[in-house]
């Protein structure tokens, strides 16, 4: 009996030791990532499927053994398109949830406010839609797997010239109360037109919630443009395109990434025929993009997002960000140990330096000195309510 009590005591002691070992911070069982996303607010229609893309990537990675043998735990925060909430998300995900890195925030306006917070804390943030040029320039923990609007619009103008499309005079319309639209319409578009010797008039503004854009369109058409350049979100762009056609404009409507949503064709209607836009993702480019596009559409159907059949470039970028972080975390040998969070966050940042990455957004992708990914550009023409690849531009090379 004495020996039996001894064996039972040893067994209980072993269980207690095992429990202590498993719960010890040194032996963390998960790798925590944060997701700062938009599921409500003005950018809901563009941003809500970010969650789908990230969930798909996390599930795929975990099914294959996770990161360094440990599954990814994803903690989510809906910013409702509010920059102040994006800053709150960075603080919460980093300080309360011990995330090692953050996917997001979504937009340029959110990133401009959240990046300084992440820099003070020391955590990598990687937006999937923040395309305002220069956002990452003054930070070391801010990285982007996006192509900036200025670069993409420059590629679009190069295509127009290469294809001999008349562009002697252009006019600009932009949404005044959406950050990237405003900056594109007042700064980037004018500068790029000027650099390419394209004449243009004073940009014409309208508000995001404008119901009637007829006065602004009339003002633009009085100048007899060859093309009208739009800087607007998809729903706002749709209103302007319809009004341009209603007032008899027969020329090309052009635009950068802001309203390059393959699921927004119903918003544009038949009036969008001939529309030329530039996107950072082409769903039919190779087997990898086709497989992701199929999975994306099926998963959104399960979630009731029936209009989200084809990934927006922001969706593709969100998917690739997870895999890019996985590659960096494996390179940095992260453990998820809560006692080493600060060191491992910095190790992830350092592992991103000089990294090369292949995903659905491109092959052998590198980052420039401002930590912006060098991505390709795809010029899309809309015809008969379909996306057609009109031209493409290779990613810019990186130094080294």
C-alpha positions as CSV (number, residue, x, y, z in Angstrom):
1,X,0.0,0.0,0.0
2,X,2.9,2.3,0.9
3,X,4.4,1.7,-2.6
4,X,1.0,2.4,-4.2
5,X,0.7,5.7,-2.4
6,X,4.2,6.5,-3.5
7,X,3.5,5.7,-7.2
8,X,0.2,7.8,-7.0
9,X,2.1,10.6,-5.4
10,X,4.7,10.5,-8.1
11,X,2.1,10.4,-10.8
12,X,0.2,13.4,-9.4
13,X,3.5,15.2,-9.1
14,X,4.4,14.5,-12.7
15,X,1.0,15.8,-13.8
16,X,1.5,19.0,-11.8
17,X,5.0,19.4,-13.3
18,X,3.7,18.8,-16.8
19,X,0.9,21.4,-16.2
20,X,3.5,23.9,-15.0
21,X,5.7,23.2,-18.0
22,X,2.9,23.6,-20.5
23,X,1.6,26.8,-19.0
24,X,5.1,28.3,-18.6
25,X,5.6,31.4,-20.8
26,X,8.7,29.9,-22.1
27,X,6.6,27.2,-23.8
28,X,4.0,29.4,-25.5
29,X,1.6,27.3,-27.6
30,X,0.6,29.9,-30.1
31,X,1.9,32.7,-32.3
32,X,-0.4,35.7,-31.9
33,X,-1.0,38.1,-34.8
34,X,-3.4,41.1,-34.7
35,X,-5.8,42.1,-37.5
36,X,-6.8,45.8,-37.6
37,X,-9.6,45.7,-40.2
38,X,-12.6,47.6,-41.6
39,X,-16.0,45.8,-41.2
40,X,-18.1,48.9,-40.8
41,X,-18.0,52.6,-41.6
42,X,-17.5,54.3,-45.0
43,X,-15.0,51.8,-46.3
44,X,-16.9,48.7,-45.3
45,X,-17.8,47.7,-48.9
46,X,-14.1,47.7,-49.9
47,X,-12.6,46.4,-46.7
48,X,-14.9,43.8,-45.2
49,X,-13.5,40.9,-47.2
50,X,-10.0,41.5,-45.8
51,X,-11.1,39.3,-42.9
52,X,-11.9,36.5,-45.4
53,X,-8.5,36.7,-47.0
54,X,-6.6,36.7,-43.7
55,X,-8.7,33.8,-42.3
56,X,-8.0,31.7,-45.4
57,X,-4.2,32.3,-45.1
58,X,-4.2,31.6,-41.3
59,X,-6.2,28.4,-41.8
60,X,-3.8,27.2,-44.6
61,X,-0.7,27.9,-42.6
62,X,-2.1,26.2,-39.4
63,X,-3.1,23.2,-41.4
64,X,0.5,22.8,-42.5
65,X,2.1,23.1,-39.1
66,X,1.8,26.8,-38.3
67,X,4.9,28.9,-37.7
68,X,7.9,27.1,-36.3
69,X,5.6,24.3,-35.3
70,X,3.0,26.5,-33.5
71,X,-0.4,27.6,-34.8
72,X,-1.2,31.3,-35.5
73,X,-3.8,32.8,-33.1
74,X,-5.5,35.7,-34.8
75,X,-7.0,38.6,-32.7
76,X,-9.3,41.0,-34.6
77,X,-10.3,44.6,-34.2
78,X,-12.8,46.5,-36.3
79,X,-11.8,50.1,-36.6
80,X,-15.0,51.2,-38.4
81,X,-12.8,53.2,-40.8
82,X,-12.0,55.6,-37.9
83,X,-8.3,56.7,-37.6
84,X,-8.7,57.1,-33.9
85,X,-9.9,53.6,-33.5
86,X,-7.0,52.4,-35.7
87,X,-4.7,53.9,-33.1
88,X,-6.7,52.2,-30.3
89,X,-6.5,48.9,-32.2
90,X,-2.6,49.1,-32.4
91,X,-2.5,49.7,-28.6
92,X,-4.9,47.0,-27.7
93,X,-3.5,44.3,-30.0
94,X,0.1,45.1,-28.9
95,X,-0.4,45.7,-25.2
96,X,-3.4,43.7,-24.2
97,X,-3.1,40.8,-26.7
98,X,0.7,40.5,-27.0
99,X,0.5,40.3,-30.8
100,X,3.9,39.9,-32.4
101,X,2.8,41.9,-35.5
102,X,-0.3,43.5,-36.9
103,X,-1.9,43.0,-40.3
104,X,-3.3,46.5,-41.0
105,X,-4.6,49.1,-40.4
106,X,-6.6,49.2,-43.6
107,X,-6.6,52.7,-45.1
108,X,-4.1,55.5,-45.5
109,X,-5.9,57.7,-43.0
110,X,-5.8,55.0,-40.4
111,X,-2.2,54.2,-41.0
112,X,-1.1,57.8,-40.7
113,X,-2.4,57.8,-37.1
114,X,-1.6,54.2,-36.2
115,X,2.0,54.1,-37.5
116,X,3.4,56.5,-34.8
117,X,1.7,54.4,-32.1
118,X,3.2,51.2,-33.4
119,X,6.6,52.9,-33.7
120,X,6.5,53.9,-30.0
121,X,5.5,50.4,-29.0
122,X,7.9,48.7,-31.4
123,X,5.6,46.4,-33.4
124,X,5.4,45.8,-37.2
125,X,2.2,47.0,-38.9
126,X,1.5,46.1,-42.5
127,X,-1.6,47.7,-44.2
128,X,-3.2,46.1,-47.2
129,X,-4.9,49.2,-48.6
130,X,-2.9,52.2,-47.4
131,X,-1.6,53.5,-50.8
132,X,-0.8,57.2,-50.0
133,X,2.9,57.7,-51.1
134,X,5.4,58.3,-48.3
135,X,3.4,56.9,-45.4
136,X,6.1,54.6,-44.2
137,X,9.1,56.9,-44.8
138,X,9.7,58.0,-41.3
139,X,9.2,54.8,-39.4
140,X,11.1,51.5,-39.0
141,X,8.2,49.3,-37.9
142,X,5.8,50.4,-40.7
143,X,5.9,48.2,-43.9
144,X,3.5,48.1,-46.8
145,X,2.6,45.3,-49.2
146,X,0.8,47.9,-51.4
147,X,1.7,49.9,-54.4
148,X,1.3,53.7,-54.0
149,X,-1.3,55.6,-56.0
150,X,1.2,57.9,-57.6
151,X,3.3,55.1,-59.1
152,X,0.2,53.2,-60.3
153,X,-1.3,56.2,-61.9
154,X,2.0,57.0,-63.7
155,X,1.9,53.5,-65.1
156,X,-1.7,54.1,-66.4
157,X,-0.6,57.3,-68.2
158,X,2.3,55.5,-69.7
159,X,-0.1,52.9,-71.1
160,X,-2.4,55.6,-72.6
161,X,0.6,57.0,-74.5
162,X,1.9,53.6,-75.5
163,X,-1.5,52.7,-76.9
164,X,-1.9,56.0,-78.7
165,X,-5.1,57.0,-76.7
166,X,-5.7,60.7,-77.1
167,X,-4.9,62.5,-73.9
168,X,-4.1,66.1,-74.9
169,X,-6.4,67.4,-72.2
170,X,-7.6,65.8,-69.0
171,X,-9.9,66.9,-66.2
172,X,-9.9,65.7,-62.6
173,X,-12.8,64.9,-60.3
174,X,-12.2,63.7,-56.7
175,X,-13.9,63.0,-53.4
176,X,-12.9,65.8,-51.0
177,X,-13.6,64.0,-47.8
178,X,-11.8,60.7,-48.4
179,X,-8.1,60.9,-47.7
180,X,-6.4,59.1,-50.6
181,X,-9.0,60.4,-53.1
182,X,-8.4,64.0,-52.0
183,X,-4.6,63.7,-52.1
184,X,-4.7,61.9,-55.4
185,X,-7.1,64.5,-57.0
186,X,-5.3,67.6,-55.7
187,X,-1.7,66.5,-55.7
188,X,-0.7,63.2,-57.4
189,X,-2.9,63.4,-60.5
190,X,-2.0,67.1,-61.3
191,X,1.7,66.4,-60.7
192,X,1.7,63.3,-63.0
193,X,-0.3,65.1,-65.7
194,X,2.2,68.0,-65.6
195,X,5.2,65.7,-65.8
196,X,3.7,64.0,-68.9
197,X,2.8,67.3,-70.6
198,X,-1.0,66.7,-70.3
199,X,-3.1,69.9,-70.0
200,X,-5.7,70.0,-67.2
201,X,-7.9,72.4,-65.4
202,X,-8.6,73.0,-61.7
203,X,-9.6,69.7,-60.1
204,X,-13.3,69.6,-59.2
205,X,-14.3,68.2,-55.8
206,X,-17.5,66.5,-54.6
207,X,-18.3,64.9,-51.3
208,X,-18.4,61.2,-50.5
209,X,-22.2,61.3,-49.8
210,X,-23.1,63.6,-52.6
211,X,-26.4,62.5,-54.2
212,X,-26.3,64.8,-57.2
213,X,-23.0,65.4,-59.0
214,X,-24.5,66.9,-62.1
215,X,-23.2,70.5,-61.4
216,X,-19.6,69.2,-61.0
217,X,-19.8,67.1,-64.1
218,X,-21.2,70.0,-66.1
219,X,-18.3,72.2,-64.9
220,X,-15.8,69.5,-66.1
221,X,-17.4,68.9,-69.5
222,X,-17.4,72.7,-70.3
223,X,-13.6,72.3,-70.7
224,X,-14.0,69.6,-73.4
225,X,-11.6,67.0,-72.0
226,X,-10.3,63.9,-73.8
227,X,-10.2,62.0,-70.6
228,X,-11.7,62.4,-67.1
229,X,-9.5,61.2,-64.2
230,X,-11.5,60.1,-61.2
231,X,-10.1,59.8,-57.7
232,X,-13.0,58.2,-55.8
233,X,-14.2,55.1,-54.0
234,X,-16.3,52.6,-56.1
235,X,-19.7,53.9,-55.1
236,X,-18.8,57.5,-55.6
237,X,-17.1,56.7,-58.9
238,X,-20.2,54.9,-60.1
239,X,-22.3,58.1,-59.6
240,X,-19.8,60.2,-61.6
241,X,-19.5,57.8,-64.5
242,X,-23.3,57.5,-64.9
243,X,-23.6,61.3,-64.9
244,X,-20.7,61.8,-67.3
245,X,-22.4,59.5,-69.8
246,X,-25.9,61.1,-69.2
247,X,-24.4,64.5,-70.1
248,X,-22.9,63.0,-73.3
249,X,-19.2,62.5,-72.5
250,X,-17.9,59.9,-75.0
251,X,-14.2,59.9,-73.9
252,X,-12.3,57.7,-71.6
253,X,-12.8,57.7,-67.8
254,X,-9.6,56.7,-66.0
255,X,-8.5,56.1,-62.5
256,X,-6.0,54.6,-60.1
257,X,-6.4,51.8,-57.6
258,X,-8.9,53.6,-55.4
259,X,-12.0,52.2,-57.3
260,X,-10.3,49.3,-59.0
261,X,-12.8,46.8,-57.5
262,X,-13.7,43.8,-59.7
263,X,-16.9,43.3,-57.7
264,X,-18.1,46.9,-58.3
265,X,-19.1,46.5,-61.9
266,X,-22.8,46.7,-61.1
267,X,-22.2,50.2,-59.5
268,X,-20.7,51.3,-62.8
269,X,-23.1,49.6,-65.2
270,X,-22.9,49.7,-69.0
271,X,-21.8,53.4,-68.7
272,X,-18.4,52.1,-67.7
273,X,-17.5,50.7,-71.1
274,X,-14.0,51.9,-71.9
275,X,-13.1,52.7,-68.3
276,X,-9.4,52.3,-67.7
277,X,-8.1,51.7,-64.2
278,X,-4.9,50.3,-62.7
279,X,-5.0,47.5,-60.1
280,X,-2.4,45.7,-58.1
281,X,-3.8,42.2,-58.7
282,X,-4.9,40.2,-61.7
283,X,-6.9,37.1,-60.7
284,X,-6.2,35.1,-63.8
285,X,-2.5,35.6,-63.9
286,X,-1.4,32.1,-62.9
287,X,-2.4,28.9,-61.1
288,X,-1.7,30.4,-57.6
289,X,-4.0,33.4,-58.3
290,X,-6.7,31.3,-59.8
291,X,-6.7,28.9,-56.8
292,X,-6.8,31.8,-54.3
293,X,-9.6,33.5,-56.3
294,X,-11.7,30.3,-56.3
295,X,-11.2,29.8,-52.5
296,X,-11.9,33.4,-51.8
297,X,-15.2,33.4,-53.7
298,X,-16.3,30.1,-52.1
299,X,-15.5,31.3,-48.6
300,X,-17.3,34.6,-49.0
301,X,-20.4,32.8,-50.3
302,X,-20.4,30.8,-47.0
303,X,-20.2,34.1,-45.1
304,X,-23.0,35.7,-47.0
305,X,-20.8,38.1,-48.8
306,X,-22.3,37.1,-52.1
307,X,-21.0,40.1,-54.1
308,X,-17.3,39.3,-53.1
309,X,-16.5,36.8,-55.8
310,X,-13.2,38.1,-57.0
311,X,-10.4,39.4,-54.8
312,X,-9.8,43.2,-54.8
313,X,-6.1,43.9,-54.8
314,X,-6.4,44.8,-51.1
315,X,-7.8,41.3,-50.5
316,X,-4.9,39.6,-52.3
317,X,-2.5,41.8,-50.4
318,X,-4.0,40.9,-47.1
319,X,-3.7,37.2,-47.9
320,X,0.0,37.7,-48.9
321,X,0.8,39.7,-45.8
322,X,0.0,36.7,-43.6
323,X,2.4,34.5,-45.6
324,X,5.0,37.3,-45.6
325,X,4.9,37.6,-41.8
326,X,5.1,33.8,-41.6
327,X,8.3,33.9,-43.7
328,X,9.8,36.7,-41.5
329,X,8.8,35.0,-38.3
330,X,10.4,31.7,-39.3
331,X,13.5,33.6,-40.4
332,X,13.6,35.3,-37.0
333,X,13.0,32.0,-35.1
334,X,10.1,33.5,-33.1
335,X,8.7,31.3,-30.3
336,X,5.7,33.3,-29.1
337,X,7.2,33.4,-25.6
338,X,5.4,36.2,-23.8
339,X,8.6,37.1,-21.9
340,X,10.3,37.9,-25.2
341,X,7.6,39.8,-27.0
342,X,9.6,43.0,-27.5
343,X,12.7,41.2,-28.7
344,X,10.7,39.0,-31.1
345,X,8.8,42.0,-32.5
346,X,12.0,43.7,-33.3
347,X,13.4,40.4,-34.7
348,X,10.4,40.3,-37.1
349,X,11.1,43.9,-38.3
350,X,14.8,43.0,-38.8
351,X,13.9,39.8,-40.7
352,X,11.9,41.8,-43.2
353,X,15.0,43.8,-44.2
354,X,16.2,42.3,-47.5
355,X,13.5,39.7,-47.7
356,X,12.2,38.3,-51.0
357,X,8.7,37.0,-51.2
358,X,6.5,35.2,-53.7
359,X,2.7,35.2,-53.4
360,X,-0.5,35.9,-55.3
361,X,0.6,39.6,-55.7
362,X,3.9,38.9,-57.5
363,X,7.1,36.9,-57.6
364,X,10.3,37.7,-55.8
365,X,8.8,40.8,-54.3
366,X,11.2,43.1,-52.5
367,X,11.0,46.3,-50.4
368,X,12.6,49.6,-51.1
369,X,14.4,51.8,-48.6
370,X,11.1,53.2,-47.4
371,X,9.8,49.7,-46.7
372,X,7.3,49.8,-49.5
373,X,6.8,46.6,-51.6
374,X,7.7,46.8,-55.3
375,X,4.6,45.3,-57.0
376,X,3.4,45.0,-60.6
377,X,0.6,47.1,-62.0
378,X,-2.2,45.7,-64.2
379,X,-4.1,48.1,-66.5
380,X,-7.8,47.0,-66.7
381,X,-10.3,47.9,-69.3
382,X,-14.0,47.4,-68.5
383,X,-16.1,46.3,-71.5
384,X,-19.5,44.6,-71.4
385,X,-19.4,44.6,-67.6
386,X,-16.2,42.5,-67.6
387,X,-12.6,43.1,-66.5
388,X,-10.2,42.7,-69.4
389,X,-6.4,42.9,-69.0
390,X,-5.4,45.9,-71.2
391,X,-1.7,46.2,-70.3
392,X,0.7,45.4,-67.5
393,X,3.8,46.8,-65.9
394,X,6.5,44.8,-64.1
395,X,7.5,45.6,-60.5
396,X,10.3,48.1,-60.1
397,X,13.6,46.5,-59.2
398,X,15.1,46.9,-55.7
399,X,18.6,47.8,-54.8
400,X,21.0,45.0,-53.9
